[in-house]
Amino acid sequence: MKMNLVTVVASLSIVATIVWIIGLGMTINDQLLQESSAGSPPASTSDEAEQSSDTFLLALGDSLTRGTGDLQGQGYVTYLLDELKSRSDQSIQLSNLAVRGYTSEELLNQLEQTEIQRQIAQADMIFMTIGGNDLFQGGQALSVDSAFIIENSTETYLENLEEIYSAIESANGDTTVYHLGLYNPFNQLDGAEMTSSAVRNWNNESAEIAAKFDHVVFVPTYDLFQLDVNDFIYSDQFHPNNEGYQLIGRRLAALITLNEGGEGDE
């Protein structure tokens, strides 16, 4: 029994070390990117572009919506946009306001900004990823104290998530929000059973919050990466690669039918 415990702790420590190294590399890379683009606001569409388009899509959240890991700089929102344009003659505009590293708390704060609220009010559909940074916390959630850390972060995250949904609903009660769930990037590493359980529980509780809102659709991604995860993960062993983002984009596209008014039907 003692030997099994030592093995589990050692396995979790190895995974945590790997995640820490990955996180350090991403932090350094982010700092370099921020220095090279200091003063540049997130990409967004102009008010004229929003009003002239038949359909206005808004993307919010963290690095998964930003497209980190896609060497072509596309991300799932661009693959989704291309797919929707290929089957519609409508003019479709996209504004991607996602920020790498965002937690649910930071997204909630972003939603207080006047410009963000204006774009939400104009949006026909909103796509969002959030929660990965809350859960994994740069590898802390994979430590020997993982159960305590995950329990505390889950409570805070779920409170923030409900407030995020409410804030969007207050700004635009007619738009549909597609909230993409989490996958497990560590599915083929030691300790995968623990991380998979944590991610599944996290998704289930997120879906329960989403079910309270008529215009929120929780979209699972866990199964897309469940088998052969390394085929769809970028070299940082965390974010999707081009193929991974295409999987997500296709799943979203399958849920959306554009009607003549520009809004999406599920």
KEVODREN-331586 format. One record per residue: y, z, x of N, C-alpha, C in turn. Coordinates in steps of 0.02 Angstrom, whole numbers, plus 50000, padded with zeros to 5 digits. Each point is the difference from the previous one (the first is absolute). Example, Ala and Ser with C-alpha at 12.3 -4.5 7.8 and 13.67 -1.06 7.14 Angstrom:
# residues 2
497165039050660500595000049955500605000050045 500534996449982500595000350042500555003749961 
This chain:
# residues 266
499405000050042500605000049958500625000050043 499995004350053500585000350045500094993450036 499444996950020500044993650034500304994749955 499815000049934500274995149953500755000949992 500225006349997500725001449993500384997550061 499725001150059500324997750061500054992450000 499484996749976500004992749998500544997449953 500065003149940500504997949952500705000950028 500135005950029500665001450028500164995150056 499504998650042500114995350055500154993049973 499644998049948500124993449971500704999449971 500215005249963500675000049972500535000050054 499875003650053500485000250056500084993250032 499454996450007500034993250028500424995549956 499865000249934500384995949954500745001850002 500155006550000500695002250002500354997650063 499655000250056500294997650063500164992649997 499534996149972500124992849992500614998749957 500055003649944500564999049955500655002150034 499985005450040500615002350035500244994750048 499534997050037500184994750048500304994049964 499684998149944500264994549960500705001649975 500085006149974500655002049975500545000050053 499825002250061500485000150055500224992850016 499514995550003500174993150015500444996949947 499855001549936500404997349946500705002950000 500065006550018500665003150003500434996850053 499714998850059500384996750054500204993049979 499534996549968500154993249977500555000049948 499985004849953500515000549949500685001350031 500035004550051500635001550032500294993850033 499584996150032500234993850032500274995149948 499644999549944500224995549947500665002349970 500075006649991500615002649972500594998850046 499895000750065500544998950048500224992750000 499524995549992500164992950002500324997549936 499925003949945500274997849936500465005349970 500315004050043500435005449976500564997149958 500135003349943500534997849956499794994849950 499404997450005499774994949953499685003449940 500254998749940499725003149939499344996749983 499595003349958499374997049978500134993449965 499524995450007500084993549968500055000849925 500474996449969500085000449928500304993549975 499964998949936500304994149971500705001649976 500424995049995500675001049974499985000649925 500555002549972500045000649927499964993249967 500324994950032499994993249973499284997349998 499625001350054499324997550003499575003149946 500095006549988499625003449949500144997049931 500654998849987500194997549934499804992749989 499964996150055499844992949993499254998849996 499605004950017499274999049999499715001749932 499434996849984499655001649938499655006750005 499755001550060499635006250010500235003350065 500155006449996500225003850058499485005450015 499704999650059499495004950022500325004850051 499845006349993500265005150045499425003850032 500035000850066499475003650037500295006350030 499655005549991500225006550025499435003550037 500185004950042499495004250030500015000250075 499404999650030499925001250071499804993750038 499695001050058499844994450045499504995049970 499585002249953499524995449969500364994849959 500545001949967500404995249963500474996250046 500205003150055500414996650050499614994450034 499335000750004499584994850030499815001350072 500055006250022499815001850069499274998250013 499884996550054499324998050018499864992649988 500424996849960499924992949987500394996250054 499654996650044500324996650056500464994349977 499894997649940500424994749972500615002949964 500055006649997500575003249969500024999249925 499424999049969499984998649929499915006449958 499435003350007499855005849959499774997849931 499735004749961499714998249936500514997249951 500635002450004500504997749951500154992650009 500004997650062500144992950012499414995849978 499385002350014499424996349977499984999849923 500195005649969500045000249927500534995149975 500585000150032500544995549980499794992750004 499674998250055499774993150009499504998149946 499555004649983499504998649948500334999049932 500485004349983500344999449936500404993549996 500324998150055500394993850000499554993949994 499395000550026499544994349999499764998449930 500045004849954499754998849933500555000549947 500634999750022500555000449953500594995750024 500374997249953500604996250017500625004450000 499915006349987500575004549996500295001350070 500645001849999500335002250062499865007450008 499695001950056499805006950011500345002650064 500345005549994500335003150057499675006750016 499995001750064499695006350023500495003950043 500055006449988500385004650042499525005450025 499925000450066499545005050029500415005550033 500025005849969500395005750025499565005550029 499374998450014499545004950029500215001650072 499855006150021500195002450067499395003050034 499884997850061499435002650039500055007550008 499455003549990499985007150010500215004249941 500204996949946500255003749943499465004549969 500205006049984499585004649960500264999849928 499645003349955500225000249930500685003349993 500135005050042500655003449998500564995250019 499884995950051500514995350022500114994449949 499474997749969500084995049947500405002949942 499855006249982500355003249945500755000450016 500175001650062500705000350020500324993049998 499624994950020500264993249999500184997849929 499615002349952500114998049930500655002849972 500325004650035500645002749978500584995550018 499884995150044500544995650023500204995149945 500654998949994500264995749947499724992950004 499974997250060499754993150008499274999549980 499615005050018499295000049981499935000249925 500385004349967499975000649928500214993449966 500504996750030500224993649972499444994850002 499654999850057499464995150006499415001749955 499865006449992499475002049953500184997849929 500635000849982500224998049933499924992549988 500034996050053499944992849995499274997650004 499565004350025499324997850017499574998749938 499634994450003499514998549948499345003550016 499855000750064499405003550023500155003650065 499685005750010500085003950061499325001250031 499954999050066499385001250036500125005550051 499525004550007500135006050039499385002650035 500075001950062499505004150035500345006250025 499685005649991500275006450024499435005150001 500045004650048499505005350002499595000350063 499944994450035499604999950061500275004650054 500665000150007500305004550050499995007249977 500015001149935499935006949974499315002750015 499494995749991499315002250007499805000950073 500094994850040499745000150069500455003750049 500665000049988500475004050040499894999150075 499934993850021499924998750071499375003050030 499505001349958499365002550025499885007449986 500525003749977499915007149988499485001449946 499964995449952499525001049945499284999050023 499914997950062499324999150027499805005650046 500405005350003499865005650044499505004749967 499835005350036499525004949973500285003749940 500675000049993500335003249942500154994949946 499634994649999500164994449955500015002049927 499545004249978499975001849929500645003449978 500265004650041500625003549983500594995250000 500034995750051500564995350006500004995149942 499424997349983499964995149946500175003149933 499775006149988500155003449937500745000949990 500345002350053500735001149996500384993449992 499804994950038500364993649997499874996649933 499405000949972499854996849936500455002749945 500095006549998500425003049948500714997450003 500284999950061500684997550008500054992649982 499524996250024500004992849987499974998549925 499565003349964499934998649928500645001749962 500335005450020500645001749969500524994550014 500024997850062500474994650018499844993649963 499354998449995499794993849968500234999849927 499915005449965500215000249930500764999149995 500375002950047500724999150000500204992950017 499624996850045500124993050017499924995549939 499445000949965499894996149939500565001249949 500195006349992500525001749952500674996950018 500165000050065500634997150024500024992549986 499454996750013499974992749987500054998749925 499665004049960500024999249928500705001149973 500375004750029500685001449978500464994250015 499894996750057500424994450019499814993649963 499364999349982499774994049965499365001749963 500065001349936499425002149961499554994349979 500194993850016499614994249979499584996950056 500185001350062499654996950056499315003150009 499544996050026499335002450015499955001850074 499745005950014499925002250069499264999450019 499864996450053499324999450026499955004350063 499665005649992499935004750056499324998950032 500004997750062499384998750036499725006450030 499365001349987499685005950027499844999350074 499735005450029499845000250071499294997550013 499904997350060499334998550025499875004850058 499405000050027499845004450057499944995750064 500515000150043499974995950061499505002850051 499785006249989499555003350048499274999949976 499844995249957499364999949966499414999150047 500124997350059499454998950047500055004350063 500405005449995500055004850055499635006449984 499885004150050499705006549987500455003949953 499705003749954500395003749951500194995949939 499704994149992500174995549945499855003149932 499485004049997499825003149936500565004549975 500305003850046500555004449981500624996149980 500194995050040500604996249985499914995949936 499414997349989499884996149939500065004449938 499735006050004500055004649944500735001849986 500385001150053500715001849992500394994349968 499874993950022500354994249973499824998849927 499365000649984499784999049930500325005149954 500005006350020500315005249959500754998849992 500314997950055500724998549999500154994449950 499604994850002500094994449953499895002149928 499485004049989499855002249932500575004049970 500285004550040500555004249974500634995849991 500114995150043500574995549992499934996049935 499404997649987499874996149939500125004249937 499845006550004500125004449943500745000749985 500415000350052500725000349991500254993449971 499754994550027500214993449976499844999149925 499455002949978499784999249931500495003349950 500445004250024500495003249957500574995349982 500054994450035500564995449991499754993349973 500324997749946499774993949967500064993750043 500484999950045500144994050038499805000650074 499555004550015499765000750069499264998050002 499834995550045499314997850010499775002150069 499495004250003499735002050065499474995050020 500104996850058499574994650023499595002350059 499345000649993499585002450056499934994850055 499965002550062499874995650058499425002750041 499765006049984499485003350040499404995550010 499774996849946499404995950003500094993750043 500624997650005500124993950039499845001050074 500085006350024499905001550070499395004350013 499615001249947499445004650005499454997350046 499884993649997499494996850043500344996050055 499755000650060500274996150057500755000950007 500235006249997500725001450002500324997150062 499654999850056500304997550062500184992649997 499704996349953500174993049992500694999049969 500255005349968500624999349963500555004850024 499895003150058500475004950027500314997250064 500655001350008500384997950059499765004050061 500224998050058499775003250063500225007250006 500485002249959500205007150001499495004449964 499494996949970499465003549964500265003949940 500554997949971500275003549942500244995149946 500434995350020500294995349951499544994049990 500074996749943499624993849990500234994550048 499564995350014500204994050036500164994549949 500104993950024500174994549954499504999549943 499355000150018499484999349949499995005949951 500135006050026500025005849957500564999749949 500594997850023500574999349953499874994449949 499654994850021499844994749952499545002649945 499535004450018499565003049950500425003949948 500485003950025500425003949954500424995449957 500304994950031500414995349962499624996549945 499384998050015499594996649949499825004849943 499865006250017499845004849947500595000949953 500595000650027500595000749958500124993749958 499944994350032500134993749965499534999149940 499395002550006499514999449946500215004149939 500445004850009500215004449945500614997349964 500334994950028500664998049976499994992949971 500274999349940500124993649970500744999649982 500354995150026500714999449986500104996549933 500385003249956500154996849936500664996150006 500204996849946500594995750003500645003950013 500005006349982500595004150011500075002550070 499484998850042500045002150069499655006450015 499855004049949499675006350012499254999050006 499685004850031499284999450010499615003449945 499464996849980499535003049953499385002050039 499715005749983499395002350034499394997149966 
